């Protein structure tokens, strides 16, 4: 059988004030086309379906339309779990209706899906954190251990464990109990989870810039050796770059986000994972490149005219632009830059002359309100760069 594994859609996400919705529409269509071309039997979406707990109407509409097309009108099961950006209740809410379309939505770690039957597949067995599917296209059952995101305290509460136990041990014990009970060599065995997982002894993966961090501390690190031996393929979400933190025999794969969502991802190629599985055999997987989504580029110039020329020649990118100069950028220079390109997300003036920066810092009015004072302070520390809206909103949240 073939599985398409994808994750971290973040539908509705913006890059500062720049909407990514049109790009998301294109890349959702691309994922559907790949699923159809590869004739996959099952689709797994490993969390962060939306970018926040209250997604926009257009993001929700895109989500449901994409799932319906991925399910091929109920002929192909789609299993989607909640990530740390998702509201578990929002993900769970349409589940009874979604099942009629072959879509299984799982919001909470202890979810138990009631068995049901459609023309092309059925859920033949279900326990908390586990479902078993029988597909008309396969002669064997498909077992899926599922662990949507929950924070450390909630996750232990759901699994009925004491808080003193390390989270890695809690998950390892829970997964092993399920696998020992339901996963033998007569079916395909998969784990899907939205977690920050690393390979024990390996270099720690950096969580994506701008991503809500879910690492609690070293005592709560989750390692790939917690995955039961019966599991042939683990479909993860949370890290936005494609990587296998398992082995060739037991892949543990972050499939990547479908487009670049922060400048720390600039230059990354995005993928979905196409997995070929059969009982008691090593999983085979290949990464299929996604080509939609504007490239994110970080550029540094010490010549204003060169910057203008590059901007005019590279219109179809989103750019973080740093201008190094001996003096502060003038208002008309800023205006000219923005007129040259409508995809400048961050404009960072970097003044080489430290005396100018120090002279400017001395003119700060300490009698201002806290928001204006913060802006002046930020500018004094960052070469006269204005704080972006995300920082300003964070300050308002703290003050509130």
Secondary structure as the mmCIF struct_conf table of DSSP 4:
data_model
#
loop_
_struct_conf.conf_type_id
_struct_conf.id
_struct_conf.beg_label_comp_id
_struct_conf.beg_label_asym_id
_struct_conf.beg_label_seq_id
_struct_conf.end_label_comp_id
_struct_conf.end_label_asym_id
_struct_conf.end_label_seq_id
STRN STRN1 UNK A 2 UNK A 6
STRN STRN2 UNK A 11 UNK A 11
TURN_TY1_P TURN_TY1_P1 UNK A 12 UNK A 12
STRN STRN3 UNK A 14 UNK A 15
TURN_TY1_P TURN_TY1_P2 UNK A 16 UNK A 17
STRN STRN4 UNK A 18 UNK A 19
HELX_RH_AL_P HELX_RH_AL_P1 UNK A 21 UNK A 38
TURN_TY1_P TURN_TY1_P3 UNK A 39 UNK A 39
BEND BEND1 UNK A 41 UNK A 41
STRN STRN5 UNK A 42 UNK A 46
BEND BEND2 UNK A 47 UNK A 47
STRN STRN6 UNK A 50 UNK A 50
BEND BEND3 UNK A 51 UNK A 54
HELX_RH_AL_P HELX_RH_AL_P2 UNK A 57 UNK A 70
TURN_TY1_P TURN_TY1_P4 UNK A 71 UNK A 75
BEND BEND4 UNK A 76 UNK A 76
STRN STRN7 UNK A 77 UNK A 81
TURN_TY1_P TURN_TY1_P5 UNK A 84 UNK A 85
BEND BEND5 UNK A 86 UNK A 86
HELX_RH_AL_P HELX_RH_AL_P3 UNK A 88 UNK A 93
TURN_TY1_P TURN_TY1_P6 UNK A 94 UNK A 94
HELX_RH_AL_P HELX_RH_AL_P4 UNK A 95 UNK A 99
TURN_TY1_P TURN_TY1_P7 UNK A 100 UNK A 102
STRN STRN8 UNK A 103 UNK A 106
BEND BEND6 UNK A 108 UNK A 108
TURN_TY1_P TURN_TY1_P8 UNK A 109 UNK A 110
HELX_LH_PP_P HELX_LH_PP_P1 UNK A 113 UNK A 115
STRN STRN9 UNK A 117 UNK A 117
BEND BEND7 UNK A 119 UNK A 120
STRN STRN10 UNK A 121 UNK A 127
TURN_TY1_P TURN_TY1_P9 UNK A 128 UNK A 129
STRN STRN11 UNK A 130 UNK A 135
TURN_TY1_P TURN_TY1_P10 UNK A 136 UNK A 137
BEND BEND8 UNK A 139 UNK A 140
STRN STRN12 UNK A 141 UNK A 147
HELX_RH_AL_P HELX_RH_AL_P5 UNK A 152 UNK A 158
TURN_TY1_P TURN_TY1_P11 UNK A 159 UNK A 160
TURN_TY1_P TURN_TY1_P12 UNK A 163 UNK A 164
BEND BEND9 UNK A 165 UNK A 165
HELX_RH_AL_P HELX_RH_AL_P6 UNK A 167 UNK A 182
TURN_TY1_P TURN_TY1_P13 UNK A 185 UNK A 186
BEND BEND10 UNK A 187 UNK A 187
STRN STRN13 UNK A 188 UNK A 194
STRN STRN14 UNK A 197 UNK A 198
TURN_TY1_P TURN_TY1_P14 UNK A 200 UNK A 201
BEND BEND11 UNK A 202 UNK A 202
HELX_LH_PP_P HELX_LH_PP_P2 UNK A 203 UNK A 208
TURN_TY1_P TURN_TY1_P15 UNK A 209 UNK A 210
BEND BEND12 UNK A 211 UNK A 211
HELX_LH_PP_P HELX_LH_PP_P3 UNK A 212 UNK A 213
HELX_RH_3T_P HELX_RH_3T_P1 UNK A 218 UNK A 220
STRN STRN15 UNK A 222 UNK A 223
HELX_RH_3T_P HELX_RH_3T_P2 UNK A 224 UNK A 226
BEND BEND13 UNK A 227 UNK A 227
TURN_TY1_P TURN_TY1_P16 UNK A 229 UNK A 230
BEND BEND14 UNK A 232 UNK A 232
STRN STRN16 UNK A 233 UNK A 237
BEND BEND15 UNK A 238 UNK A 238
BEND BEND16 UNK A 240 UNK A 241
STRN STRN17 UNK A 243 UNK A 244
BEND BEND17 UNK A 246 UNK A 246
BEND BEND18 UNK A 248 UNK A 250
STRN STRN18 UNK A 251 UNK A 254
BEND BEND19 UNK A 258 UNK A 259
BEND BEND20 UNK A 262 UNK A 262
HELX_RH_3T_P HELX_RH_3T_P3 UNK A 263 UNK A 265
TURN_TY1_P TURN_TY1_P17 UNK A 266 UNK A 267
STRN STRN19 UNK A 270 UNK A 276
TURN_TY1_P TURN_TY1_P18 UNK A 279 UNK A 280
BEND BEND21 UNK A 281 UNK A 281
STRN STRN20 UNK A 284 UNK A 290
BEND BEND22 UNK A 293 UNK A 293
HELX_LH_PP_P HELX_LH_PP_P4 UNK A 294 UNK A 294
STRN STRN21 UNK A 295 UNK A 301
BEND BEND23 UNK A 302 UNK A 302
HELX_RH_AL_P HELX_RH_AL_P7 UNK A 304 UNK A 313
BEND BEND24 UNK A 316 UNK A 316
STRN STRN22 UNK A 317 UNK A 325
BEND BEND25 UNK A 326 UNK A 327
HELX_LH_PP_P HELX_LH_PP_P5 UNK A 328 UNK A 330
HELX_RH_AL_P HELX_RH_AL_P8 UNK A 331 UNK A 340
TURN_TY1_P TURN_TY1_P19 UNK A 342 UNK A 343
STRN STRN23 UNK A 344 UNK A 351
BEND BEND26 UNK A 352 UNK A 352
HELX_RH_AL_P HELX_RH_AL_P9 UNK A 354 UNK A 361
TURN_TY1_P TURN_TY1_P20 UNK A 362 UNK A 363
TURN_TY1_P TURN_TY1_P21 UNK A 366 UNK A 367
BEND BEND27 UNK A 368 UNK A 368
HELX_RH_AL_P HELX_RH_AL_P10 UNK A 370 UNK A 381
TURN_TY1_P TURN_TY1_P22 UNK A 382 UNK A 384
HELX_LH_PP_P HELX_LH_PP_P6 UNK A 385 UNK A 387
HELX_RH_AL_P HELX_RH_AL_P11 UNK A 389 UNK A 399
#
